[in-house]
Amino acid sequence: MKRAFPDGAADERGVLTGFLDWQRATVRRKVDGLPSNLADHALLDTSPLMTVAGVVSHLRQTEHDWFAGSFPSLANEPFARQPDGGWQPGGRAIADLVSVYETECAQSRRIVAGLTLDAMQEFTPPQFTPVSVRWILTHLIEETARHLGHLDILREQLDGARGY
């Protein structure tokens, strides 16, 4: 996916989906070129799941939870929530994790394209109140950007790669 800022004159949907796609594309940029043996390397003793592979796996699960999980009738397959939030990638290669993440992002885009920004979740976990597509898009921008910060730090510490 090519990174491109949303058009400065875009409508609300274009701005929200454009900034989320920018963040999504940056995930691949942060991972490209990482030696595969470093993807599962934990740097924080207190957070052993905070690895490049763990972050990418978690981002895929987050996309799945918020889009396929909120609109199961529009999902490609039955919704499956992982109790660990996707933080345990199960030894999968980083290239596979990125591919699965990008496939999940494509499904999320397709789901959002068929809904208005005001559409409310079809399914809401019992501990939450229903939210709109607008809220979900904004939350995913925040969540993805937050974890890109983690990827920035992990990547620089693992192999010295820097850049946005």
Number of C-alpha atoms within 10 A of each C-alpha: 11 10 14 12 12 17 11 8 8 11 10 11 16 14 16 20 20 19 22 25 22 19 24 23 16 20 25 18 16 21 21 13 10 17 11 14 9 16 23 22 17 18 15 11 8 8 9 14 20 23 25 29 30 25 26 30 24 25 27 24 24 22 24 25 19 19 27 27 23 24 22 19 14 19 17 12 9 11 16 12 14 14 7 9 15 20 21 20 19 11 11 13 15 24 16 12 21 20 15 16 24 19 13 21 20 13 19 21 16 15 20 22 12 10 14 12 17 11 14 18 19 15 16 15 10 7 6 7 9 14 16 17 22 18 16 20 22 15 14 22 20 14 16 25 19 12 19 22 12 15 22 19 16 24 21 13 12 17 12 10 15 11 8 8
